[in-house]
Amino acid sequence: MHAGFGRGRPETDPAQAGRGAGRPPNYEWDSRALLSLILVGLSDLQDRLELRKNRSLYSRIERRISIGAMAPDDTGEYVRLRMSRAGADREVFTADALTLLHEAAGSSLRDIDRMATAALREAARRKKKLVERDVMARIVGDLGTDGS
């Protein structure tokens, strides 16, 4: 007979009562944390967890933290951080270029990275030391129309 079939629960089956079958009875499961999970996802994760079919899981989540959309200052700070980690010791993007970048990319770090990289390449091609609004506008226009 297979190990899990045909046997009763340890609290009701005298043959298993002495061994305990390696797990506590059901009434003891909720008395202590057996597993801790961290769920990380995009904005639609919250919507999916709130569905009726996921209510049991959602009700067991003790802490919920949601990170809202980035503000324009957050985008600027993010780009400056990335540039400093790449070795830049001065401002490379003008404030107008960062504002346009924020408007075009929203809160998508991937899009910010992609557009900022393309703008840096375009500024280098034009032999400019700063990424200005006109360069960013061209990148936003180009990437907005072909999606790459």
N, CA, C and O atoms as a GROMACS GRO file, in nm:
protein
  592
    1MET      N    1   0.084  -0.116   0.000
    1MET     CA    2   0.000   0.000   0.000
    1MET      C    3   0.089   0.123   0.000
    1MET      O    4   0.190   0.127   0.070
    2HIS      N    5   0.052   0.224  -0.079
    2HIS     CA    6   0.128   0.349  -0.088
    2HIS      C    7   0.126   0.420   0.046
    2HIS      O    8   0.029   0.412   0.121
    3ALA      N    9   0.234   0.489   0.077
    3ALA     CA   10   0.253   0.549   0.210
    3ALA      C   11   0.143   0.645   0.251
    3ALA      O   12   0.114   0.656   0.370
    4GLY      N   13   0.081   0.716   0.157
    4GLY     CA   14  -0.017   0.816   0.196
    4GLY      C   15  -0.161   0.771   0.185
    4GLY      O   16  -0.250   0.842   0.233
    5PHE      N   17  -0.188   0.657   0.125
    5PHE     CA   18  -0.326   0.616   0.101
    5PHE      C   19  -0.370   0.509   0.199
    5PHE      O   20  -0.292   0.424   0.240
    6GLY      N   21  -0.495   0.516   0.233
    6GLY     CA   22  -0.554   0.411   0.315
    6GLY      C   23  -0.526   0.425   0.464
    6GLY      O   24  -0.566   0.340   0.543
    7ARG      N   25  -0.461   0.530   0.500
    7ARG     CA   26  -0.433   0.549   0.642
    7ARG      C   27  -0.515   0.664   0.695
    7ARG      O   28  -0.547   0.759   0.622
    8GLY      N   29  -0.548   0.657   0.819
    8GLY     CA   30  -0.625   0.764   0.882
    8GLY      C   31  -0.535   0.872   0.934
    8GLY      O   32  -0.413   0.866   0.920
    9ARG      N   33  -0.596   0.973   0.993
    9ARG     CA   34  -0.519   1.082   1.052
    9ARG      C   35  -0.457   1.035   1.182
    9ARG      O   36  -0.518   0.954   1.251
   10PRO      N   37  -0.341   1.082   1.218
   10PRO     CA   38  -0.273   1.032   1.338
   10PRO      C   39  -0.353   1.053   1.466
   10PRO      O   40  -0.343   0.973   1.558
   11GLU      N   41  -0.431   1.160   1.472
   11GLU     CA   42  -0.506   1.183   1.595
   11GLU      C   43  -0.627   1.090   1.610
   11GLU      O   44  -0.683   1.077   1.719
   12THR      N   45  -0.667   1.025   1.498
   12THR     CA   46  -0.781   0.934   1.505
   12THR      C   47  -0.743   0.789   1.476
   12THR      O   48  -0.821   0.699   1.508
   13ASP      N   49  -0.630   0.764   1.417
   13ASP     CA   50  -0.587   0.630   1.382
   13ASP      C   51  -0.489   0.578   1.488
   13ASP      O   52  -0.378   0.629   1.498
   14PRO      N   53  -0.531   0.477   1.567
   14PRO     CA   54  -0.443   0.428   1.674
   14PRO      C   55  -0.309   0.376   1.624
   14PRO      O   56  -0.210   0.381   1.697
   15ALA      N   57  -0.305   0.325   1.499
   15ALA     CA   58  -0.180   0.271   1.448
   15ALA      C   59  -0.076   0.382   1.425
   15ALA      O   60   0.044   0.356   1.430
   16GLN      N   61  -0.123   0.504   1.400
   16GLN     CA   62  -0.031   0.614   1.374
   16GLN      C   63  -0.019   0.710   1.491
   16GLN      O   64   0.067   0.798   1.489
   17ALA      N   65  -0.099   0.696   1.588
   17ALA     CA   66  -0.101   0.791   1.698
   17ALA      C   67   0.034   0.803   1.767
   17ALA      O   68   0.072   0.913   1.808
   18GLY      N   69   0.107   0.694   1.781
   18GLY     CA   70   0.237   0.698   1.847
   18GLY      C   71   0.342   0.770   1.764
   18GLY      O   72   0.432   0.833   1.820
   19ARG      N   73   0.331   0.760   1.633
   19ARG     CA   74   0.432   0.822   1.546
   19ARG      C   75   0.401   0.968   1.517
   19ARG      O   76   0.494   1.045   1.493
   20GLY      N   77   0.277   1.008   1.518
   20GLY     CA   78   0.240   1.146   1.488
   20GLY      C   79   0.244   1.181   1.341
   20GLY      O   80   0.204   1.291   1.303
   21ALA      N   81   0.292   1.092   1.258
   21ALA     CA   82   0.297   1.108   1.112
   21ALA      C   83   0.369   1.235   1.068
   21ALA      O   84   0.352   1.279   0.955
   22GLY      N   85   0.449   1.295   1.156
   22GLY     CA   86   0.534   1.406   1.118
   22GLY      C   87   0.469   1.541   1.104
   22GLY      O   88   0.536   1.635   1.062
   23ARG      N   89   0.342   1.556   1.137
   23ARG     CA   90   0.279   1.688   1.128
   23ARG      C   91   0.175   1.703   1.237
   23ARG      O   92   0.116   1.605   1.282
   24PRO      N   93   0.152   1.826   1.279
   24PRO     CA   94   0.053   1.848   1.384
   24PRO      C   95  -0.089   1.834   1.331
   24PRO      O   96  -0.110   1.846   1.210
   25PRO      N   97  -0.184   1.808   1.416
   25PRO     CA   98  -0.324   1.804   1.373
   25PRO      C   99  -0.366   1.941   1.318
   25PRO      O  100  -0.302   2.042   1.347
   26ASN      N  101  -0.473   1.943   1.241
   26ASN     CA  102  -0.519   2.066   1.177
   26ASN      C  103  -0.538   2.182   1.274
   26ASN      O  104  -0.506   2.295   1.240
   27TYR      N  105  -0.589   2.157   1.392
   27TYR     CA  106  -0.616   2.267   1.484
   27TYR      C  107  -0.489   2.333   1.533
   27TYR      O  108  -0.495   2.443   1.589
   28GLU      N  109  -0.373   2.270   1.514
   28GLU     CA  110  -0.247   2.331   1.553
   28GLU      C  111  -0.180   2.409   1.440
   28GLU      O  112  -0.086   2.485   1.466
   29TRP      N  113  -0.225   2.392   1.316
   29TRP     CA  114  -0.161   2.459   1.202
   29TRP      C  115  -0.166   2.611   1.216
   29TRP      O  116  -0.067   2.678   1.186
   30ASP      N  117  -0.278   2.666   1.260
   30ASP     CA  118  -0.294   2.811   1.265
   30ASP      C  119  -0.233   2.873   1.390
   30ASP      O  120  -0.232   2.996   1.402
   31SER      N  121  -0.182   2.793   1.482
   31SER     CA  122  -0.129   2.849   1.606
   31SER      C  123   0.014   2.899   1.591
   31SER      O  124   0.064   2.967   1.680
   32ARG      N  125   0.079   2.867   1.482
   32ARG     CA  126   0.216   2.914   1.462
   32ARG      C  127   0.243   2.929   1.312
   32ARG      O  128   0.180   2.864   1.229
   33ALA      N  129   0.338   3.016   1.281
   33ALA     CA  130   0.373   3.039   1.141
   33ALA      C  131   0.460   2.924   1.093
   33ALA      O  132   0.568   2.900   1.147
   34LEU      N  133   0.413   2.854   0.992
   34LEU     CA  134   0.489   2.743   0.937
   34LEU      C  135   0.571   2.784   0.816
   34LEU      O  136   0.668   2.718   0.781
   35LEU      N  137   0.531   2.895   0.752
   35LEU     CA  138   0.597   2.938   0.630
   35LEU      C  139   0.577   3.088   0.614
   35LEU      O  140   0.467   3.139   0.636
   36SER      N  141   0.681   3.157   0.577
   36SER     CA  142   0.672   3.301   0.549
   36SER      C  143   0.704   3.322   0.402
   36SER      O  144   0.804   3.270   0.352
   37LEU      N  145   0.620   3.398   0.334
   37LEU     CA  146   0.640   3.427   0.192
   37LEU      C  147   0.638   3.577   0.171
   37LEU      O  148   0.570   3.651   0.243
   38ILE      N  149   0.711   3.622   0.072
   38ILE     CA  150   0.704   3.760   0.028
   38ILE      C  151   0.657   3.757  -0.116
   38ILE      O  152   0.723   3.698  -0.203
   39LEU      N  153   0.544   3.819  -0.142
   39LEU     CA  154   0.490   3.825  -0.278
   39LEU      C  155   0.530   3.959  -0.338
   39LEU      O  156   0.506   4.064  -0.280
   40VAL      N  157   0.591   3.955  -0.454
   40VAL     CA  158   0.632   4.075  -0.524
   40VAL      C  159   0.574   4.066  -0.664
   40VAL      O  160   0.587   3.963  -0.730
   41GLY      N  161   0.512   4.174  -0.708
   41GLY     CA  162   0.455   4.169  -0.842
   41GLY      C  163   0.421   4.306  -0.894
   41GLY      O  164   0.440   4.407  -0.826
   42LEU      N  165   0.372   4.308  -1.014
   42LEU     CA  166   0.329   4.432  -1.077
   42LEU      C  167   0.196   4.476  -1.018
   42LEU      O  168   0.140   4.408  -0.932
   43SER      N  169   0.149   4.588  -1.064
   43SER     CA  170   0.028   4.647  -1.004
   43SER      C  171  -0.094   4.556  -1.014
   43SER      O  172  -0.185   4.569  -0.930
   44ASP      N  173  -0.101   4.468  -1.110
   44ASP     CA  174  -0.219   4.382  -1.122
   44ASP      C  175  -0.219   4.267  -1.021
   44ASP      O  176  -0.319   4.197  -1.008
   45LEU      N  177  -0.108   4.245  -0.949
   45LEU     CA  178  -0.106   4.140  -0.846
   45LEU      C  179  -0.210   4.169  -0.739
   45LEU      O  180  -0.283   4.079  -0.697
   46GLN      N  181  -0.219   4.293  -0.695
   46GLN     CA  182  -0.318   4.332  -0.594
   46GLN      C  183  -0.459   4.299  -0.644
   46GLN      O  184  -0.540   4.243  -0.570
   47ASP      N  185  -0.488   4.334  -0.768
   47ASP     CA  186  -0.621   4.307  -0.826
   47ASP      C  187  -0.650   4.157  -0.830
   47ASP      O  188  -0.762   4.114  -0.800
   48ARG      N  189  -0.551   4.078  -0.866
   48ARG     CA  190  -0.570   3.932  -0.873
   48ARG      C  191  -0.591   3.871  -0.735
   48ARG      O  192  -0.672   3.780  -0.719
   49LEU      N  193  -0.517   3.922  -0.636
   49LEU     CA  194  -0.533   3.868  -0.501
   49LEU      C  195  -0.670   3.901  -0.443
   49LEU      O  196  -0.723   3.826  -0.361
   50GLU      N  197  -0.728   4.012  -0.486
   50GLU     CA  198  -0.859   4.052  -0.434
   50GLU      C  199  -0.975   3.975  -0.496
   50GLU      O  200  -1.088   3.989  -0.451
   51LEU      N  201  -0.948   3.894  -0.599
   51LEU     CA  202  -1.054   3.814  -0.660
   51LEU      C  203  -1.109   3.713  -0.559
   51LEU      O  204  -1.037   3.669  -0.469
   52ARG      N  205  -1.234   3.679  -0.573
   52ARG     CA  206  -1.300   3.586  -0.480
   52ARG      C  207  -1.226   3.453  -0.467
   52ARG      O  208  -1.214   3.398  -0.358
   53LYS      N  209  -1.175   3.402  -0.578
   53LYS     CA  210  -1.107   3.273  -0.575
   53LYS      C  211  -0.977   3.278  -0.496
   53LYS      O  212  -0.926   3.173  -0.456
   54ASN      N  213  -0.921   3.396  -0.474
   54ASN     CA  214  -0.796   3.410  -0.399
   54ASN      C  215  -0.818   3.469  -0.260
   54ASN      O  216  -0.722   3.504  -0.192
   55ARG      N  217  -0.941   3.479  -0.218
   55ARG     CA  218  -0.974   3.543  -0.090
   55ARG      C  219  -0.903   3.477   0.028
   55ARG      O  220  -0.858   3.545   0.120
   56SER      N  221  -0.894   3.346   0.027
   56SER     CA  222  -0.830   3.275   0.137
   56SER      C  223  -0.683   3.315   0.151
   56SER      O  224  -0.635   3.342   0.261
   57LEU      N  225  -0.614   3.319   0.040
   57LEU     CA  226  -0.474   3.362   0.043
   57LEU      C  227  -0.462   3.508   0.082
   57LEU      O  228  -0.378   3.543   0.165
   58TYR      N  229  -0.545   3.592   0.023
   58TYR     CA  230  -0.539   3.736   0.049
   58TYR      C  231  -0.565   3.767   0.197
   58TYR      O  232  -0.504   3.859   0.252
   59SER      N  233  -0.655   3.694   0.259
   59SER     CA  234  -0.687   3.720   0.399
   59SER      C  235  -0.573   3.682   0.493
   59SER      O  236  -0.569   3.728   0.607
   60ARG      N  237  -0.481   3.599   0.446
   60ARG     CA  238  -0.369   3.556   0.530
   60ARG      C  239  -0.245   3.647   0.516
   60ARG      O  240  -0.146   3.627   0.586
   61ILE      N  241  -0.252   3.743   0.427
   61ILE     CA  242  -0.138   3.834   0.409
   61ILE      C  243  -0.141   3.936   0.523
   61ILE      O  244  -0.234   4.015   0.536
   62GLU      N  245  -0.037   3.930   0.605
   62GLU     CA  246  -0.033   4.013   0.725
   62GLU      C  247   0.001   4.158   0.693
   62GLU      O  248  -0.062   4.249   0.748
   63ARG      N  249   0.097   4.182   0.608
   63ARG     CA  250   0.138   4.318   0.574
   63ARG      C  251   0.131   4.335   0.423
   63ARG      O  252   0.175   4.249   0.346
   64ARG      N  253   0.075   4.448   0.382
   64ARG     CA  254   0.066   4.480   0.240
   64ARG      C  255   0.134   4.614   0.218
   64ARG      O  256   0.098   4.714   0.281
   65ILE      N  257   0.230   4.615   0.131
   65ILE     CA  258   0.301   4.738   0.098
   65ILE      C  259   0.288   4.759  -0.052
   65ILE      O  260   0.319   4.669  -0.131
   66SER      N  261   0.245   4.875  -0.089
   66SER     CA  262   0.230   4.906  -0.231
   66SER      C  263   0.313   5.031  -0.261
   66SER      O  264   0.302   5.132  -0.191
   67ILE      N  265   0.393   5.023  -0.363
   67ILE     CA  266   0.475   5.137  -0.404
   67ILE      C  267   0.402   5.208  -0.516
   67ILE      O  268   0.374   5.149  -0.620
   68GLY      N  269   0.373   5.333  -0.494
   68GLY     CA  270   0.299   5.411  -0.593
   68GLY      C  271   0.386   5.453  -0.710
   68GLY      O  272   0.504   5.421  -0.718
   69ALA      N  273   0.324   5.525  -0.800
   69ALA     CA  274   0.394   5.573  -0.918
   69ALA      C  275   0.504   5.672  -0.880
   69ALA      O  276   0.496   5.740  -0.777
   70MET      N  277   0.605   5.678  -0.963
   70MET     CA  278   0.717   5.770  -0.939
   70MET      C  279   0.675   5.913  -0.970
   70MET      O  280   0.596   5.938  -1.062
   71ALA      N  281   0.729   6.006  -0.894
   71ALA     CA  282   0.713   6.149  -0.921
   71ALA      C  283   0.829   6.191  -1.012
   71ALA      O  284   0.928   6.119  -1.022
   72PRO      N  285   0.817   6.306  -1.078
   72PRO     CA  286   0.927   6.353  -1.164
   72PRO      C  287   1.061   6.361  -1.089
   72PRO      O  288   1.165   6.330  -1.146
   73ASP      N  289   1.059   6.402  -0.963
   73ASP     CA  290   1.182   6.408  -0.885
   73ASP      C  291   1.243   6.269  -0.866
   73ASP      O  292   1.365   6.254  -0.865
   74ASP      N  293   1.158   6.169  -0.850
   74ASP     CA  294   1.206   6.031  -0.836
   74ASP      C  295   1.278   5.984  -0.963
   74ASP      O  296   1.382   5.918  -0.956
   75THR      N  297   1.221   6.020  -1.078
   75THR     CA  298   1.283   5.983  -1.204
   75THR      C  299   1.421   6.047  -1.216
   75THR      O  300   1.518   5.982  -1.255
   76GLY      N  301   1.430   6.176  -1.183
   76GLY     CA  302   1.558   6.246  -1.188
   76GLY      C  303   1.660   6.185  -1.094
   76GLY      O  304   1.776   6.166  -1.131
   77GLU      N  305   1.616   6.154  -0.973
   77GLU     CA  306   1.706   6.093  -0.875
   77GLU      C  307   1.753   5.956  -0.923
   77GLU      O  308   1.870   5.921  -0.908
   78TYR      N  309   1.662   5.878  -0.982
   78TYR     CA  310   1.697   5.745  -1.033
   78TYR      C  311   1.802   5.756  -1.144
   78TYR      O  312   1.901   5.682  -1.144
   79VAL      N  313   1.781   5.848  -1.239
   79VAL     CA  314   1.875   5.864  -1.350
   79VAL      C  315   2.010   5.912  -1.298
   79VAL      O  316   2.114   5.863  -1.342
   80ARG      N  317   2.010   6.007  -1.204
   80ARG     CA  318   2.137   6.054  -1.147
   80ARG      C  319   2.211   5.941  -1.076
   80ARG      O  320   2.333   5.930  -1.087
   81LEU      N  321   2.138   5.858  -1.003
   81LEU     CA  322   2.200   5.744  -0.935
   81LEU      C  323   2.263   5.647  -1.035
   81LEU      O  324   2.376   5.603  -1.018
   82ARG      N  325   2.188   5.616  -1.140
   82ARG     CA  326   2.240   5.524  -1.242
   82ARG      C  327   2.364   5.583  -1.311
   82ARG      O  328   2.460   5.512  -1.339
   83MET      N  329   2.360   5.711  -1.336
   83MET     CA  330   2.473   5.776  -1.402
   83MET      C  331   2.595   5.779  -1.309
   83MET      O  332   2.707   5.756  -1.354
   84SER      N  333   2.574   5.805  -1.181
   84SER     CA  334   2.688   5.808  -1.088
   84SER      C  335   2.750   5.669  -1.073
   84SER      O  336   2.871   5.655  -1.059
   85ARG      N  337   2.666   5.568  -1.074
   85ARG     CA  338   2.718   5.430  -1.066
   85ARG      C  339   2.794   5.391  -1.193
   85ARG      O  340   2.879   5.302  -1.190
   86ALA      N  341   2.762   5.458  -1.303
   86ALA     CA  342   2.834   5.433  -1.428
   86ALA      C  343   2.961   5.517  -1.436
   86ALA      O  344   3.039   5.503  -1.531
   87GLY      N  345   2.983   5.605  -1.337
   87GLY     CA  346   3.106   5.683  -1.334
   87GLY      C  347   3.090   5.830  -1.366
   87GLY      O  348   3.190   5.902  -1.366
   88ALA      N  349   2.971   5.878  -1.394
   88ALA     CA  350   2.950   6.020  -1.424
   88ALA      C  351   2.966   6.101  -1.296
   88ALA      O  352   2.913   6.065  -1.191
   89ASP      N  353   3.038   6.212  -1.307
   89ASP     CA  354   3.059   6.296  -1.189
   89ASP      C  355   2.994   6.434  -1.206
   89ASP      O  356   3.020   6.525  -1.127
   90ARG      N  357   2.909   6.448  -1.307
   90ARG     CA  358   2.837   6.573  -1.332
   90ARG      C  359   2.699   6.542  -1.387
   90ARG      O  360   2.670   6.428  -1.422
   91GLU      N  361   2.616   6.644  -1.393
   91GLU     CA  362   2.483   6.628  -1.453
   91GLU      C  363   2.497   6.599  -1.601
   91GLU      O  364   2.574   6.666  -1.670
   92VAL      N  365   2.423   6.503  -1.650
   92VAL     CA  366   2.429   6.467  -1.791
   92VAL      C  367   2.297   6.499  -1.861
   92VAL      O  368   2.295   6.522  -1.982
   93PHE      N  369   2.188   6.500  -1.786
   93PHE     CA  370   2.055   6.529  -1.839
   93PHE      C  371   2.008   6.663  -1.784
   93PHE      O  372   2.021   6.690  -1.665
   94THR      N  373   1.953   6.747  -1.871
   94THR     CA  374   1.894   6.872  -1.823
   94THR      C  375   1.762   6.842  -1.753
   94THR      O  376   1.705   6.734  -1.770
   95ALA      N  377   1.715   6.937  -1.674
   95ALA     CA  378   1.589   6.919  -1.602
   95ALA      C  379   1.473   6.899  -1.700
   95ALA      O  380   1.385   6.817  -1.675
   96ASP      N  381   1.473   6.974  -1.811
   96ASP     CA  382   1.367   6.959  -1.911
   96ASP      C  383   1.368   6.820  -1.974
   96ASP      O  384   1.262   6.762  -1.998
   97ALA      N  385   1.488   6.768  -1.999
   97ALA     CA  386   1.499   6.634  -2.058
   97ALA      C  387   1.447   6.529  -1.960
   97ALA      O  388   1.380   6.434  -2.001
   98LEU      N  389   1.478   6.546  -1.831
   98LEU     CA  390   1.429   6.450  -1.731
   98LEU      C  391   1.278   6.457  -1.716
   98LEU      O  392   1.212   6.355  -1.697
   99THR      N  393   1.223   6.577  -1.724
   99THR     CA  394   1.077   6.591  -1.716
   99THR      C  395   1.010   6.520  -1.832
   99THR      O  396   0.912   6.448  -1.813
  100LEU      N  397   1.063   6.540  -1.951
  100LEU     CA  398   1.008   6.473  -2.069
  100LEU      C  399   1.024   6.321  -2.058
  100LEU      O  400   0.934   6.245  -2.095
  101LEU      N  401   1.138   6.278  -2.007
  101LEU     CA  402   1.162   6.134  -1.986
  101LEU      C  403   1.058   6.077  -1.890
  101LEU      O  404   1.003   5.970  -1.914
  102HIS      N  405   1.032   6.148  -1.782
  102HIS     CA  406   0.934   6.101  -1.683
  102HIS      C  407   0.796   6.090  -1.746
  102HIS      O  408   0.726   5.990  -1.727
  103GLU      N  409   0.757   6.191  -1.822
  103GLU     CA  410   0.624   6.190  -1.886
  103GLU      C  411   0.611   6.075  -1.985
  103GLU      O  412   0.505   6.013  -1.995
  104ALA      N  413   0.718   6.047  -2.057
  104ALA     CA  414   0.712   5.942  -2.159
  104ALA      C  415   0.718   5.802  -2.100
  104ALA      O  416   0.649   5.712  -2.147
  105ALA      N  417   0.802   5.783  -1.998
  105ALA     CA  418   0.823   5.649  -1.943
  105ALA      C  419   0.733   5.619  -1.824
  105ALA      O  420   0.716   5.502  -1.789
  106GLY      N  421   0.674   5.721  -1.764
  106GLY     CA  422   0.592   5.697  -1.645
  106GLY      C  423   0.678   5.641  -1.534
  106GLY      O  424   0.786   5.693  -1.506
  107SER      N  425   0.632   5.537  -1.471
  107SER     CA  426   0.705   5.476  -1.359
  107SER      C  427   0.778   5.348  -1.398
  107SER      O  428   0.821   5.273  -1.312
  108SER      N  429   0.791   5.325  -1.526
  108SER     CA  430   0.858   5.203  -1.572
  108SER      C  431   1.009   5.224  -1.575
  108SER      O  432   1.061   5.296  -1.660
  109LEU      N  433   1.079   5.161  -1.482
  109LEU     CA  434   1.224   5.174  -1.477
  109LEU      C  435   1.288   5.119  -1.604
  109LEU      O  436   1.388   5.173  -1.652
  110ARG      N  437   1.231   5.015  -1.658
  110ARG     CA  438   1.283   4.957  -1.783
  110ARG      C  439   1.275   5.059  -1.896
  110ARG      O  440   1.370   5.075  -1.972
  111ASP      N  441   1.160   5.127  -1.908
  111ASP     CA  442   1.146   5.229  -2.012
  111ASP      C  443   1.236   5.348  -1.987
  111ASP      O  444   1.292   5.404  -2.081
  112ILE      N  445   1.252   5.388  -1.861
  112ILE     CA  446   1.343   5.497  -1.828
  112ILE      C  447   1.485   5.460  -1.871
  112ILE      O  448   1.553   5.539  -1.936
  113ASP      N  449   1.528   5.340  -1.837
  113ASP     CA  450   1.662   5.294  -1.876
  113ASP      C  451   1.679   5.292  -2.027
  113ASP      O  452   1.779   5.338  -2.081
  114ARG      N  453   1.580   5.238  -2.094
  114ARG     CA  454   1.586   5.224  -2.240
  114ARG      C  455   1.592   5.360  -2.308
  114ARG      O  456   1.674   5.382  -2.398
  115MET      N  457   1.506   5.452  -2.266
  115MET     CA  458   1.502   5.585  -2.328
  115MET      C  459   1.625   5.668  -2.292
  115MET      O  460   1.679   5.738  -2.376
  116ALA      N  461   1.668   5.659  -2.168
  116ALA     CA  462   1.786   5.735  -2.126
  116ALA      C  463   1.910   5.686  -2.201
  116ALA      O  464   1.993   5.767  -2.242
  117THR      N  465   1.923   5.556  -2.218
  117THR     CA  466   2.037   5.501  -2.293
  117THR      C  467   2.035   5.548  -2.437
  117THR      O  468   2.138   5.588  -2.492
  118ALA      N  469   1.918   5.544  -2.500
  118ALA     CA  470   1.906   5.591  -2.638
  118ALA      C  471   1.938   5.740  -2.648
  118ALA      O  472   2.000   5.784  -2.745
  119ALA      N  473   1.896   5.818  -2.548
  119ALA     CA  474   1.923   5.963  -2.548
  119ALA      C  475   2.073   5.989  -2.531
  119ALA      O  476   2.128   6.079  -2.594
  120LEU      N  477   2.138   5.911  -2.447
  120LEU     CA  478   2.283   5.926  -2.430
  120LEU      C  479   2.356   5.895  -2.561
  120LEU      O  480   2.449   5.966  -2.599
  121ARG      N  481   2.313   5.792  -2.630
  121ARG     CA  482   2.375   5.758  -2.758
  121ARG      C  483   2.354   5.869  -2.862
  121ARG      O  484   2.446   5.905  -2.935
  122GLU      N  485   2.232   5.921  -2.864
  122GLU     CA  486   2.201   6.028  -2.959
  122GLU      C  487   2.281   6.154  -2.927
  122GLU      O  488   2.332   6.219  -3.018
  123ALA      N  489   2.293   6.190  -2.801
  123ALA     CA  490   2.371   6.307  -2.762
  123ALA      C  491   2.519   6.286  -2.798
  123ALA      O  492   2.584   6.379  -2.845
  124ALA      N  493   2.572   6.167  -2.777
  124ALA     CA  494   2.710   6.138  -2.813
  124ALA      C  495   2.730   6.147  -2.965
  124ALA      O  496   2.831   6.198  -3.012
  125ARG      N  497   2.632   6.097  -3.040
  125ARG     CA  498   2.639   6.104  -3.186
  125ARG      C  499   2.644   6.249  -3.234
  125ARG      O  500   2.712   6.281  -3.331
  126ARG      N  501   2.570   6.337  -3.163
  126ARG     CA  502   2.568   6.480  -3.196
  126ARG      C  503   2.684   6.555  -3.131
  126ARG      O  504   2.697   6.676  -3.149
  127LYS      N  505   2.767   6.484  -3.057
  127LYS     CA  506   2.882   6.542  -2.986
  127LYS      C  507   2.839   6.648  -2.883
  127LYS      O  508   2.903   6.752  -2.869
  128LYS      N  509   2.729   6.619  -2.812
  128LYS     CA  510   2.680   6.707  -2.706
  128LYS      C  511   2.722   6.650  -2.572
  128LYS      O  512   2.728   6.528  -2.554
  129LYS      N  513   2.751   6.738  -2.478
  129LYS     CA  514   2.791   6.693  -2.344
  129LYS      C  515   2.671   6.679  -2.252
  129LYS      O  516   2.681   6.617  -2.146
  130LEU      N  517   2.557   6.735  -2.291
  130LEU     CA  518   2.434   6.726  -2.213
  130LEU      C  519   2.323   6.668  -2.299
  130LEU      O  520   2.314   6.695  -2.419
  131VAL      N  521   2.238   6.588  -2.235
  131VAL     CA  522   2.117   6.542  -2.302
  131VAL      C  523   2.011   6.649  -2.274
  131VAL      O  524   1.966   6.665  -2.160
  132GLU      N  525   1.974   6.721  -2.379
  132GLU     CA  526   1.877   6.830  -2.365
  132GLU      C  527   1.741   6.784  -2.414
  132GLU      O  528   1.725   6.674  -2.467
  133ARG      N  529   1.644   6.871  -2.394
  133ARG     CA  530   1.504   6.838  -2.427
  133ARG      C  531   1.487   6.795  -2.572
  133ARG      O  532   1.413   6.701  -2.600
  134ASP      N  533   1.555   6.863  -2.667
  134ASP     CA  534   1.538   6.830  -2.809
  134ASP      C  535   1.584   6.687  -2.839
  134ASP      O  536   1.522   6.617  -2.919
  135VAL      N  537   1.693   6.645  -2.774
  135VAL     CA  538   1.743   6.507  -2.794
  135VAL      C  539   1.642   6.408  -2.735
  135VAL      O  540   1.609   6.308  -2.798
  136MET      N  541   1.595   6.438  -2.615
  136MET     CA  542   1.498   6.347  -2.551
  136MET      C  543   1.368   6.343  -2.631
  136MET      O  544   1.307   6.237  -2.644
  137ALA      N  545   1.325   6.458  -2.684
  137ALA     CA  546   1.202   6.461  -2.763
  137ALA      C  547   1.216   6.372  -2.887
  137ALA      O  548   1.122   6.302  -2.923
  138ARG      N  549   1.331   6.375  -2.949
  138ARG     CA  550   1.352   6.290  -3.067
  138ARG      C  551   1.345   6.142  -3.027
  138ARG      O  552   1.282   6.062  -3.096
  139ILE      N  553   1.409   6.107  -2.916
  139ILE     CA  554   1.409   5.968  -2.869
  139ILE      C  555   1.268   5.924  -2.834
  139ILE      O  556   1.225   5.815  -2.873
  140VAL      N  557   1.197   6.008  -2.761
  140VAL     CA  558   1.059   5.974  -2.722
  140VAL      C  559   0.973   5.956  -2.846
  140VAL      O  560   0.892   5.863  -2.853
  141GLY      N  561   0.991   6.043  -2.944
  141GLY     CA  562   0.915   6.030  -3.069
  141GLY      C  563   0.950   5.904  -3.145
  141GLY      O  564   0.861   5.834  -3.193
  142ASP      N  565   1.081   5.875  -3.155
  142ASP     CA  566   1.125   5.755  -3.227
  142ASP      C  567   1.080   5.628  -3.157
  142ASP      O  568   1.025   5.538  -3.221
  143LEU      N  569   1.102   5.619  -3.027
  143LEU     CA  570   1.066   5.498  -2.954
  143LEU      C  571   0.916   5.484  -2.937
  143LEU      O  572   0.864   5.374  -2.926
  144GLY      N  573   0.847   5.597  -2.934
  144GLY     CA  574   0.701   5.594  -2.920
  144GLY      C  575   0.632   5.542  -3.044
  144GLY      O  576   0.524   5.485  -3.036
  145THR      N  577   0.695   5.563  -3.163
  145THR     CA  578   0.630   5.521  -3.286
  145THR      C  579   0.664   5.378  -3.326
  145THR      O  580   0.580   5.306  -3.380
  146ASP      N  581   0.790   5.336  -3.298
  146ASP     CA  582   0.824   5.198  -3.338
  146ASP      C  583   0.822   5.099  -3.224
  146ASP      O  584   0.830   4.979  -3.248
  147GLY      N  585   0.811   5.146  -3.097
  147GLY     CA  586   0.794   5.058  -2.982
  147GLY      C  587   0.918   4.982  -2.940
  147GLY      O  588   0.908   4.896  -2.853
  148SER      N  589   1.036   5.011  -2.998
  148SER     CA  590   1.156   4.937  -2.957
  148SER      C  591   1.247   5.018  -2.872
  148SER      O  592   1.352   4.969  -2.830
   0.00000   0.00000   0.00000
